[in-house]
Amino acid sequence: MPSRIEQYALIGDTQTAALVGDDGSIDWLCAPRFDSPACFAALLGTPDHGRWLLAPAAGGRATRRRYRDGTLVLESEFETPDGAVRVTECMPIHDTHVDVVRLVEGLRGQVQMHTELTVRFDYGSTIPWVRTTNGVLDAIAGPDALALHSPIELNGADLRHRGEFTVNEGDAIPFVLTWYPSHHDRPHGVEARRAIAETTAWWLEWSSRSTYEGEWAELVNRSAITLKALTFAPTGGIIAAATTSLPECIGGVRNWDYRYCWLRDATFSLYALISVGYVDEARRWRDWLVRAVAGTPEQFQIMYGPAGERRLTELELPWLPGYEGSAPVRIGNAATLQFQLDVYGEVADAFHATDRAGVAADPDVEPLQQALLDFLTDGWREPDEGIWEVRGPRQHFTHSKVMAWVAFDRAVKGIEAKRLDWDLDKATTLRDAVHAEVCAEGFDAERGSFVQSFGSKALDASLLMIPLVGFLPPDDPRVVGTVDAIERELMRDGFVQRYLTDDGVDGLPPGEGVFLPCSFWLADNLALMGRMDEARALFERLVALCNDVGLISEEYDPSACRLLGNFPQAMTHVALINTACNLSGTIGPARSRSGMKKR
């Protein structure tokens, strides 16, 4: 059985990333990009699907693990009856190839170590040709090649390569695994100590730019580093997670590919980055957004590839059994074909956020805003698949209409500030029309709350966005009633579910964990309402779910006490940053986005 999701740490080079278990096994690595085929896919199957183990021969898990402060350089210590070792690992920042650097250092006594390298390209399906030349092990198949530089000799058997070695106190044994295109010459191997030192310095320089000084600095800055690690450096696009098909319910079918960039994440991410001082990253994300959606608004997708790719065809990989048997394993994402009205509001709000933050203007933004508004003039009336990408019939989702209101509201503000040339009267009329329809059709007077879709009785945690985007003030009785209803009906063991999945509303079998970003949104609502003690208590419950190195996923199973879903999840780390800022006594993202002033 593979490690629980929370037993993994992330290392990355801001173009791709790997998951390292606390047993010393790298079970997931895609190269050269986040969305490339995996060469280690044991995460979604067995060791036979590819992994790289480096650990004491006797086995066991790390007794202590940490990131070097302010970095993505991981240190894991293993204790045995005969001694202790530390394994330091990172992925240096390169443009042309991918390196995974691991350095084994003897701390005391003597430790027998074991390494096992099983390379399986194309998501565990392709067994490479392997040869050793001048002490370097090369594995090649199709477009991919991996080279292992190490003084330790590995011997091949059973389609894998193993090595045994002894580490004494003071010893330092380096391993450098390099991915490169198979038609290129093999790159020279980097020197491990130097690579670790340079990678440490790179991350320290980056993390030193954080401006957050609140009481949760360690968690906030770790989340910011995680967002940077999930940013595709060449373009500035932020992917949702480094993994695919980690289940939202163990043994279930809610397994999706998250290695892409969602438009709706744009505004949340921008506010988070701007709030903690990373304005340049916010600008690059805004610039990615402009390029990705270039074209007509009718062709907007809800997600794109890291470089803005549109064709993300969804496929199932039947040779992978899935994480703990959770099949199918999917690559690509068919939700690209959906119409989701809310993303238009997210895009409009993203541009509004960067304008207010003083991010340098982009001449392409205003024409895009004008085209977006032209489309929404009639398009806001259409049903859609909604924020949760239901695989059922389109509906008039309340949250989607609220975000259409956001698009017109931000247009009004932009026109009044002379940043946007569009018809002010028209924008104001449309904003008021959407507002009136949502209040008439999306609010259930009998329940005393807003509902998931027009005419429905169901609740939906996305309704928590109503005060966060300024649609209604947090003390409006309709907002108070909605929050009360969500606390009463969607709370499970102190956390928030997205909606009840047992009514077939999303076209999928029932069952998933509580949804952590929505739980942070509830904390934001409580803070805006002045219920600060409750907001802080919920926030503390949430951050307690982070694993030992500060990483968190999208969902959580309170019964099994385990994280669920793709890992680590950008939106959850974004929500953590935003809520921490909202609770830190300044005008945090929630008050800023909603237009409220500091209490």
C-alpha positions in Angstrom: 0.0 0.0 0.0 1.4 3.4 -0.9 2.0 6.2 1.7 -0.9 8.3 2.7 -1.0 11.5 0.8 0.1 13.5 3.8 3.3 11.5 4.1 4.6 13.1 0.9 6.7 16.2 0.5 7.1 18.2 -2.7 10.3 19.2 -4.4 10.4 21.1 -7.7 12.2 23.4 -10.0 9.2 25.7 -11.0 8.7 23.7 -14.2 7.9 20.3 -12.8 7.8 18.6 -9.4 8.2 15.3 -7.6 6.6 13.8 -4.6 8.9 12.2 -2.0 7.5 9.8 0.6 8.8 9.8 4.1 10.0 6.2 3.3 12.6 7.8 1.0 10.7 6.8 -2.3 10.1 9.3 -5.0 6.8 8.0 -6.3 5.8 10.7 -8.7 7.8 12.7 -11.3 6.7 14.1 -14.6 9.4 15.6 -16.9 10.1 18.0 -18.3 6.8 19.8 -17.3 4.1 19.4 -14.7 1.8 17.9 -17.3 4.3 15.7 -19.1 4.0 11.9 -18.9 5.3 10.5 -15.6 8.5 8.5 -15.4 7.8 7.6 -11.8 4.1 6.7 -11.3 4.1 4.4 -8.3 1.8 7.0 -6.6 -1.0 5.7 -8.8 0.0 2.0 -8.8 2.9 -0.1 -7.5 6.7 0.2 -7.5 6.6 -1.6 -10.8 5.1 1.6 -12.3 8.3 3.5 -11.5 9.9 5.0 -8.5 13.3 5.9 -6.9 13.9 4.6 -3.4 16.8 5.8 -1.3 16.6 4.7 2.4 18.1 2.5 5.0 18.3 -1.1 3.9 16.3 -2.1 7.0 13.4 0.1 5.8 11.3 2.4 8.0 10.2 6.0 7.7 12.0 9.2 8.3 12.1 10.1 12.0 12.4 13.8 11.3 11.7 15.8 8.2 11.8 19.5 7.3 12.3 22.0 4.6 15.2 24.3 5.1 13.7 27.6 6.2 12.4 29.6 3.3 13.2 27.0 0.7 12.0 23.9 -1.1 15.1 22.0 -0.1 14.0 18.9 1.9 15.9 17.2 4.7 14.9 13.8 6.0 16.7 12.0 8.8 16.5 8.3 9.3 17.5 6.6 12.6 18.5 3.0 12.8 19.9 0.9 15.7 23.4 1.4 14.3 23.4 5.0 13.4 21.6 7.9 11.6 21.7 9.5 8.2 20.3 12.6 6.6 19.1 12.7 3.0 19.0 16.2 1.5 17.1 16.6 -1.8 16.0 19.3 -4.2 15.5 20.1 -7.8 17.8 22.8 -9.0 16.4 25.6 -11.1 17.2 24.9 -14.8 15.8 25.9 -18.2 16.9 23.0 -20.3 16.7 19.8 -18.3 15.5 18.4 -15.0 17.7 17.4 -12.1 16.8 15.6 -8.9 19.7 15.9 -6.5 19.9 13.7 -3.4 22.8 13.7 -0.9 23.1 11.1 1.8 25.2 12.2 4.8 26.2 10.1 7.8 25.3 11.8 11.1 26.4 9.1 13.6 27.4 5.4 13.6 27.1 3.3 10.5 24.0 2.8 8.4 23.4 0.3 5.6 21.6 2.0 2.8 19.6 0.7 -0.2 18.6 2.4 -3.4 16.3 1.0 -6.1 15.7 2.8 -9.4 12.7 1.6 -11.4 12.2 3.8 -14.5 8.9 3.5 -16.4 8.2 6.2 -18.9 4.8 7.3 -20.1 2.9 6.8 -16.8 4.4 3.4 -15.9 3.7 1.8 -19.3 7.1 1.9 -21.1 10.2 -0.1 -20.0 13.3 1.7 -21.2 16.6 0.4 -22.5 19.2 0.8 -19.8 23.0 0.8 -20.1 25.9 2.0 -18.0 28.7 4.0 -19.6 31.6 5.4 -17.7 29.8 4.9 -14.4 26.6 6.7 -15.5 23.4 4.7 -15.8 21.2 5.8 -18.8 17.6 4.8 -19.3 16.1 5.7 -22.7 12.7 5.1 -24.4 11.1 7.2 -27.1 11.6 10.9 -26.4 12.7 10.5 -22.8 16.0 9.8 -21.2 17.2 9.6 -17.6 20.8 9.5 -16.4 21.9 8.7 -12.9 25.3 10.0 -11.7 26.5 8.5 -8.5 29.6 6.7 -7.1 27.4 3.8 -6.1 27.2 1.0 -8.6 23.7 -0.2 -9.3 23.0 -3.7 -10.6 20.1 -4.6 -12.9 17.7 -7.4 -12.3 13.9 -7.9 -12.7 13.7 -4.7 -14.8 15.0 -2.5 -12.0 18.4 -1.4 -10.7 19.5 -1.8 -7.1 22.5 -0.7 -5.0 23.7 -1.3 -1.5 26.2 0.9 0.3 27.4 1.8 3.8 27.4 5.3 5.2 29.6 6.2 8.1 29.6 9.3 10.2 30.9 12.2 8.1 30.4 10.5 4.8 28.5 12.2 2.0 27.2 10.1 -1.0 25.7 12.1 -3.9 23.1 11.0 -6.4 22.0 13.2 -9.3 19.2 12.0 -11.6 18.8 14.0 -14.8 16.0 13.9 -17.4 16.8 15.1 -20.9 15.4 14.7 -24.4 16.7 11.4 -25.7 17.9 13.0 -29.0 20.2 15.4 -27.1 23.6 14.6 -25.6 23.5 13.8 -22.0 24.0 16.9 -19.8 27.0 16.9 -17.5 26.0 15.9 -14.0 25.9 18.8 -11.5 27.9 18.6 -8.3 25.4 17.7 -5.6 26.6 19.9 -2.7 27.0 22.9 -5.0 23.5 22.3 -6.5 22.0 22.1 -3.1 23.7 25.3 -1.9 22.7 27.2 -5.1 19.1 26.0 -4.9 18.9 27.0 -1.2 20.2 30.5 -2.0 17.7 30.8 -4.9 14.7 30.0 -2.7 16.0 32.1 0.2 16.3 35.2 -2.1 12.7 34.6 -3.3 11.1 33.9 0.1 12.9 37.0 1.6 10.5 39.2 -0.5 7.5 38.1 1.6 5.9 41.0 3.4 3.6 38.9 5.7 4.5 39.5 9.4 1.4 38.1 11.1 1.3 35.3 13.7 1.1 32.5 11.1 4.2 33.5 9.2 5.7 30.0 8.9 2.5 28.6 7.4 1.8 31.6 5.1 5.3 31.7 3.8 5.4 27.9 3.3 2.1 28.3 1.3 3.7 31.1 -0.8 6.7 28.9 -1.6 4.3 26.1 -2.6 2.5 28.4 -5.0 5.8 29.4 -6.5 6.7 25.7 -6.8 3.4 25.2 -8.7 4.1 28.1 -11.0 5.3 27.2 -14.5 8.2 29.5 -14.7 8.4 30.1 -18.5 4.8 31.5 -18.6 3.8 32.4 -15.1 0.8 30.0 -15.1 -0.1 28.5 -11.7 -1.3 24.9 -11.9 -3.9 23.6 -9.5 -1.7 20.7 -8.2 1.3 18.6 -9.2 -0.7 15.4 -9.5 -3.5 13.7 -11.3 -6.2 11.2 -10.1 -5.6 11.3 -6.4 -9.1 10.5 -5.2 -11.7 12.6 -3.5 -13.0 9.4 -2.0 -10.8 6.4 -1.5 -11.9 3.7 -4.0 -14.2 6.1 -5.8 -14.2 7.5 -9.4 -13.8 11.2 -8.5 -10.2 11.3 -9.8 -9.2 14.2 -11.9 -6.1 15.7 -13.5 -5.2 18.9 -11.8 -1.9 19.7 -13.6 -3.5 22.6 -15.4 -4.3 26.3 -14.8 -7.9 27.2 -13.8 -9.2 30.7 -14.6 -11.3 30.8 -11.5 -8.1 30.4 -9.4 -6.8 33.7 -10.9 -8.4 36.2 -8.6 -7.9 34.2 -5.4 -4.2 33.7 -6.4 -3.7 37.3 -7.3 -5.1 38.6 -4.0 -2.9 36.0 -2.1 0.2 36.9 -4.0 -0.3 40.7 -3.7 -1.2 40.4 0.0 2.1 38.9 0.9 4.3 41.1 -1.4 4.7 39.0 -4.6 3.5 41.6 -7.1 5.8 40.4 -9.9 4.3 36.9 -9.6 0.8 38.5 -9.7 1.8 40.4 -12.9 3.1 37.3 -14.6 -0.1 35.4 -13.7 -2.2 38.2 -15.1 -0.1 38.2 -18.2 -0.5 34.4 -18.6 -4.3 35.0 -18.2 -4.4 37.5 -21.0 -2.5 35.3 -23.4 -4.4 32.1 -22.5 -7.9 33.5 -23.1 -6.9 35.4 -26.3 -9.6 35.0 -28.9 -13.3 35.5 -28.6 -15.0 35.3 -25.2 -17.3 32.5 -26.6 -14.2 30.4 -26.7 -13.2 30.9 -23.1 -12.2 27.6 -21.4 -12.3 27.2 -17.6 -8.7 25.8 -17.7 -5.7 25.8 -19.9 -2.3 24.0 -20.0 0.7 25.6 -18.2 1.6 27.5 -21.4 -2.0 28.2 -22.3 -2.7 25.0 -24.3 -6.4 24.5 -25.0 -6.6 20.9 -26.0 -6.5 18.8 -22.8 -8.2 15.7 -24.0 -9.3 13.4 -21.2 -8.1 9.8 -21.3 -8.1 6.9 -18.9 -5.0 4.8 -18.3 -6.2 1.3 -17.6 -2.8 -0.2 -16.8 -2.6 1.9 -13.6 -4.8 0.6 -10.8 -5.1 4.0 -9.1 -4.2 5.3 -5.7 -5.3 2.6 -3.2 -7.4 1.1 -6.0 -9.1 4.3 -6.9 -9.7 3.9 -10.6 -9.9 5.2 -13.2 -6.6 7.1 -13.5 -7.2 10.1 -15.8 -5.0 12.4 -17.8 -6.4 15.5 -19.4 -9.6 17.0 -18.3 -12.9 17.0 -20.2 -14.2 19.9 -18.1 -12.4 22.1 -20.7 -15.5 21.5 -22.9 -17.8 22.9 -20.3 -19.4 26.4 -20.1 -18.9 27.9 -16.7 -20.3 31.4 -16.4 -18.4 32.3 -13.2 -15.0 32.4 -14.9 -15.9 35.6 -16.7 -16.4 37.3 -13.4 -13.2 35.8 -12.1 -11.3 37.2 -15.1 -12.8 40.6 -14.7 -12.1 40.7 -11.0 -8.5 39.6 -11.7 -7.9 42.6 -13.9 -9.6 44.8 -11.3 -7.3 43.4 -8.6 -4.1 44.1 -10.5 -5.2 47.6 -11.4 -5.9 48.4 -7.8 -2.5 46.9 -6.7 -0.7 49.2 -9.2 0.5 46.3 -11.4 1.9 47.7 -14.7 -0.9 48.0 -17.3 -1.1 45.6 -20.2 -2.5 47.2 -23.4 -4.3 44.0 -24.3 -6.4 44.0 -21.1 -8.9 46.7 -22.0 -9.9 45.2 -25.4 -10.3 41.8 -23.7 -12.5 43.4 -21.0 -14.7 45.1 -23.6 -15.1 41.9 -25.5 -15.9 40.0 -22.3 -18.6 42.6 -21.4 -20.1 42.4 -24.9 -20.4 38.7 -24.6 -21.9 38.8 -21.1 -24.6 41.3 -22.1 -26.7 38.4 -23.2 -24.5 35.5 -22.1 -25.2 36.0 -18.4 -28.7 34.6 -18.9 -27.4 31.2 -20.0 -27.4 28.1 -17.7 -23.9 26.5 -17.1 -22.1 23.7 -15.5 -21.1 25.8 -12.5 -18.0 26.2 -10.3 -17.9 22.5 -9.4 -17.9 21.3 -13.0 -20.9 19.0 -12.6 -21.2 16.3 -15.2 -24.9 16.6 -15.4 -27.3 19.0 -17.1 -26.7 22.7 -17.1 -28.4 24.8 -14.5 -28.8 28.4 -13.5 -26.3 28.2 -10.7 -26.5 31.0 -8.2 -22.8 31.4 -7.7 -22.4 31.7 -11.5 -24.8 34.5 -11.7 -23.2 36.2 -8.7 -19.9 36.1 -10.6 -21.6 37.6 -13.7 -22.6 40.4 -11.4 -19.0 40.8 -10.4 -18.0 41.3 -14.0 -20.4 44.1 -14.5 -19.7 45.6 -11.0 -15.9 45.7 -11.7 -16.7 47.2 -15.1 -18.6 50.0 -13.5 -15.7 50.7 -11.1 -13.2 50.6 -14.0 -15.3 53.0 -16.2 -15.7 55.4 -13.3 -11.9 55.3 -12.6 -11.2 56.0 -16.3 -9.5 52.7 -16.8 -12.1 51.2 -19.1 -13.9 52.6 -22.0 -17.4 51.0 -22.1 -21.0 52.3 -21.7 -21.4 53.2 -18.0 -25.2 53.3 -18.1 -25.3 49.9 -19.8 -22.9 48.4 -17.3 -24.9 49.8 -14.4 -28.2 48.5 -15.8 -26.8 45.0 -16.4 -25.2 44.9 -12.9 -28.6 45.8 -11.3 -30.5 43.4 -13.5 -28.3 40.5 -12.5 -28.4 41.5 -8.8 -32.2 41.6 -8.9 -32.5 38.2 -10.6 -30.2 36.5 -8.2 -32.0 37.9 -5.2 -35.4 36.9 -6.7 -34.5 33.5 -8.1 -31.5 32.3 -6.1 -32.9 33.1 -2.6 -35.3 30.8 -0.9 -37.4 32.8 1.5 -38.8 29.6 3.2 -35.2 28.4 3.9 -34.0 31.9 4.6 -30.9 31.3 2.5 -29.6 31.4 -1.0 -29.6 28.1 -2.8 -27.4 26.2 -5.2 -29.4 27.0 -8.3 -32.6 28.8 -9.3 -35.6 26.9 -8.0 -33.5 24.4 -6.0 -33.6 23.7 -2.3 -30.0 22.5 -2.2 -27.2 24.4 -0.4 -23.8 25.0 -1.9 -20.7 26.3 -0.2 -19.9 28.5 -3.2 -22.6 30.8 -1.8 -20.1 31.8 0.8 -18.6 34.0 -2.0 -21.6 36.3 -1.9 -20.2 38.7 0.8 -16.6 38.0 -0.2 -17.0 39.6 -3.6 -19.2 42.4 -2.3 -22.6 41.2 -3.8 -24.2 41.8 -0.4 -22.8 43.0 2.9 -21.9 40.3 5.5 -24.6 41.6 7.9 -27.4 41.3 5.3 -30.0 39.0 6.8 -29.9 36.9 3.6 -26.2 36.4 4.0 -26.5 35.6 7.7 -29.2 33.1 6.9 -27.1 31.5 4.2 -24.1 31.1 6.5 -26.3 29.7 9.3 -27.8 27.2 6.9 -24.3 26.1 5.6 -23.1 25.7 9.2 -26.2 23.7 10.0 -26.4 21.4 6.9 -23.0 21.3 5.2 -20.7 21.2 8.2 -19.2 17.8 8.9 -17.0 17.3 11.9 -16.2 21.0 12.0 -15.4 21.5 8.3 -17.5 22.4 5.2 -18.7 20.2 2.4 -19.2 21.7 -1.1 -22.7 20.4 -1.3 -24.5 17.1 -0.6 -23.4 14.6 -3.2 -26.1 12.0 -2.5 -28.8 13.6 -4.7 -27.0 13.1 -8.0 -26.8 16.8 -8.8 -23.3 16.5 -10.2 -23.9 13.3 -12.3 -21.4 11.2 -10.3 -21.7 8.6 -7.6 -21.9 10.1 -4.1 -19.1 10.4 -1.7 -16.2 12.9 -1.2 -14.4 14.5 1.7 -15.0 17.9 3.2 -13.7 20.7 1.0 -10.9 22.7 2.6 -11.0 25.9 0.5 -14.7 26.3 1.3 -13.9 25.8 4.9 -11.5 28.7 4.7 -14.2 30.8 3.0 -16.5 30.2 6.0 -13.7 31.5 8.2 -13.5 34.6 6.0 -17.3 35.1 6.3 -17.2 34.7 10.1 -14.4 37.3 10.2 -16.3 39.8 8.1 -19.3 39.3 10.4 -17.2 40.1 13.4 -17.3 36.5 14.8 -13.5 36.5 15.1 -13.2 33.9 17.8 -15.1 31.4 15.7 -13.2 32.4 12.6 -9.8 31.9 14.3 -10.9 28.5 15.8 -11.9 27.3 12.3 -8.7 28.6 10.8 -6.7 26.8 13.5 -8.6 23.5 12.8 -7.8 23.9 9.2 -4.1 24.6 9.4 -3.7 21.7 11.8 -4.5 19.5 8.8 -1.2 20.5 7.1 1.3 17.7 7.1 4.6 17.8 8.9 6.2 20.0 6.2 3.3 22.4 5.9 1.5 21.0 2.8 -2.2 20.4 2.4 -4.6 19.0 -0.3 -8.1 19.9 -1.5 -10.2 17.7 0.7 -10.2 15.8 4.0 -11.9 12.7 5.4 -12.7 13.4 9.1 -13.7 9.8 9.7 -10.4 8.3 8.5 -8.4 11.5 9.5 -6.6 11.7 6.2 -6.2 14.2 3.4 -7.9 13.5 0.0 -7.5 14.8 -3.5 -4.6 16.1 -5.5 -1.6 17.2 -3.5 -0.4 19.7 -2.7 -3.4 21.8 -3.8 -2.8 25.4 -4.9 -6.3 26.7 -4.1 -6.1 25.5 -0.5 -2.8 27.1 0.0 -4.2 30.3 -1.6 -7.2 30.2 0.8 -4.8 29.6 3.7 -2.9 32.8 2.8 -6.0 34.8 2.2 -7.7 33.8 5.5 -4.5 34.4 7.5 -4.3 37.9 6.1 -8.0 38.4 6.8 -7.4 37.5 10.4 -4.3 39.5 10.9 -5.9 42.8 11.6 -5.2 44.5 8.3 -7.5 45.1 5.3 -7.1 41.5 4.1 -8.2 40.1 0.8 -11.8 39.5 1.8 -12.4 43.2 2.9 -10.4 44.4 -0.1 -12.2 42.3 -2.6 -15.7 43.1 -1.2 -15.0 46.8 -0.8 -15.3 46.8 3.0 -13.2 49.0 5.2 -11.2 47.9 8.2 -13.3 47.4 11.3 
